[in-house]
Amino acid sequence: MKFFTAAATALLFSAQALAGITQYTLSIEADDKRVNGKGITFKHEGAGINYAFVSDSSAKFSYDDESK
Protein backbone atom coordinates (compact mmCIF):
# COMPACT_ATOMS: atom_id res chain seq x y z
CA MET A 1 0.00 0.00 0.00
CA LYS A 2 1.73 3.11 -1.28
CA PHE A 3 -0.10 5.60 0.93
CA PHE A 4 0.87 3.94 4.22
CA THR A 5 4.50 3.62 3.12
CA ALA A 6 4.67 7.25 2.00
CA ALA A 7 2.98 8.51 5.17
CA ALA A 8 5.23 6.47 7.44
CA THR A 9 8.36 7.64 5.61
CA ALA A 10 7.25 11.28 5.75
CA LEU A 11 6.48 10.94 9.44
CA LEU A 12 9.87 9.48 10.29
CA PHE A 13 12.02 11.91 8.32
CA SER A 14 9.99 15.08 8.95
CA ALA A 15 9.67 14.53 12.67
CA GLN A 16 13.41 14.02 13.05
CA ALA A 17 14.30 17.08 10.97
CA LEU A 18 11.87 19.49 12.64
CA ALA A 19 11.52 20.14 16.34
CA GLY A 20 8.12 20.89 17.78
CA ILE A 21 4.61 19.89 16.83
CA THR A 22 4.05 18.72 13.26
CA GLN A 23 0.66 17.87 11.76
CA TYR A 24 0.09 15.01 9.32
CA THR A 25 -2.85 13.87 7.24
CA LEU A 26 -3.21 10.52 5.52
CA SER A 27 -4.31 10.43 1.91
CA ILE A 28 -4.46 7.82 -0.80
CA GLU A 29 -2.15 7.76 -3.80
CA ALA A 30 -3.56 5.32 -6.35
CA ASP A 31 -3.96 4.73 -10.07
CA ASP A 32 -7.72 4.46 -9.54
CA LYS A 33 -9.14 7.97 -10.01
CA ARG A 34 -12.14 7.17 -7.79
CA VAL A 35 -9.95 7.04 -4.68
CA ASN A 36 -6.79 8.95 -5.68
CA GLY A 37 -6.35 11.98 -3.43
CA LYS A 38 -9.10 10.95 -1.00
CA GLY A 39 -8.47 10.93 2.71
CA ILE A 40 -8.50 8.17 5.29
CA THR A 41 -10.57 8.38 8.46
CA PHE A 42 -10.73 5.96 11.36
CA LYS A 43 -13.47 4.72 13.69
CA HIS A 44 -12.85 2.92 16.98
CA GLU A 45 -15.75 0.87 18.34
CA GLY A 46 -14.06 -0.55 21.42
CA ALA A 47 -12.75 -3.99 22.36
CA GLY A 48 -10.03 -3.78 19.72
CA ILE A 49 -12.47 -3.18 16.86
CA ASN A 50 -11.18 -0.46 14.53
CA TYR A 51 -12.15 0.54 11.01
CA ALA A 52 -10.46 2.64 8.31
CA PHE A 53 -12.60 4.40 5.71
CA VAL A 54 -11.95 6.25 2.47
CA SER A 55 -13.57 9.69 2.63
CA ASP A 56 -13.41 13.21 1.22
CA SER A 57 -11.75 14.42 4.43
CA SER A 58 -8.87 12.79 6.26
CA ALA A 59 -7.80 12.27 9.83
CA LYS A 60 -5.29 14.76 11.18
CA PHE A 61 -2.49 13.69 13.48
CA SER A 62 -0.11 15.81 15.55
CA TYR A 63 3.33 14.64 16.62
CA ASP A 64 5.38 16.47 19.24
CA ASP A 65 9.02 15.70 18.54
CA GLU A 66 10.19 17.27 21.78
CA SER A 67 8.07 15.21 24.17
CA LYS A 68 7.72 12.04 22.04
C-alpha positions as CSV (number, residue, x, y, z in Angstrom):
1,M,0.0,0.0,0.0
2,K,1.7,3.1,-1.3
3,F,-0.1,5.6,0.9
4,F,0.9,3.9,4.2
5,T,4.5,3.6,3.1
6,A,4.7,7.3,2.0
7,A,3.0,8.5,5.2
8,A,5.2,6.5,7.4
9,T,8.4,7.6,5.6
10,A,7.3,11.3,5.8
11,L,6.5,10.9,9.4
12,L,9.9,9.5,10.3
13,F,12.0,11.9,8.3
14,S,10.0,15.1,8.9
15,A,9.7,14.5,12.7
16,Q,13.4,14.0,13.0
17,A,14.3,17.1,11.0
18,L,11.9,19.5,12.6
19,A,11.5,20.1,16.3
20,G,8.1,20.9,17.8
21,I,4.6,19.9,16.8
22,T,4.1,18.7,13.3
23,Q,0.7,17.9,11.8
24,Y,0.1,15.0,9.3
25,T,-2.8,13.9,7.2
26,L,-3.2,10.5,5.5
27,S,-4.3,10.4,1.9
28,I,-4.5,7.8,-0.8
29,E,-2.1,7.8,-3.8
30,A,-3.6,5.3,-6.4
31,D,-4.0,4.7,-10.1
32,D,-7.7,4.5,-9.5
33,K,-9.1,8.0,-10.0
34,R,-12.1,7.2,-7.8
35,V,-9.9,7.0,-4.7
36,N,-6.8,9.0,-5.7
37,G,-6.3,12.0,-3.4
38,K,-9.1,10.9,-1.0
39,G,-8.5,10.9,2.7
40,I,-8.5,8.2,5.3
41,T,-10.6,8.4,8.5
42,F,-10.7,6.0,11.4
43,K,-13.5,4.7,13.7
44,H,-12.9,2.9,17.0
45,E,-15.7,0.9,18.3
46,G,-14.1,-0.5,21.4
47,A,-12.7,-4.0,22.4
48,G,-10.0,-3.8,19.7
49,I,-12.5,-3.2,16.9
50,N,-11.2,-0.5,14.5
51,Y,-12.1,0.5,11.0
52,A,-10.5,2.6,8.3
53,F,-12.6,4.4,5.7
54,V,-12.0,6.3,2.5
55,S,-13.6,9.7,2.6
56,D,-13.4,13.2,1.2
57,S,-11.8,14.4,4.4
58,S,-8.9,12.8,6.3
59,A,-7.8,12.3,9.8
60,K,-5.3,14.8,11.2
61,F,-2.5,13.7,13.5
62,S,-0.1,15.8,15.6
63,Y,3.3,14.6,16.6
64,D,5.4,16.5,19.2
65,D,9.0,15.7,18.5
66,E,10.2,17.3,21.8
67,S,8.1,15.2,24.2
68,K,7.7,12.0,22.0
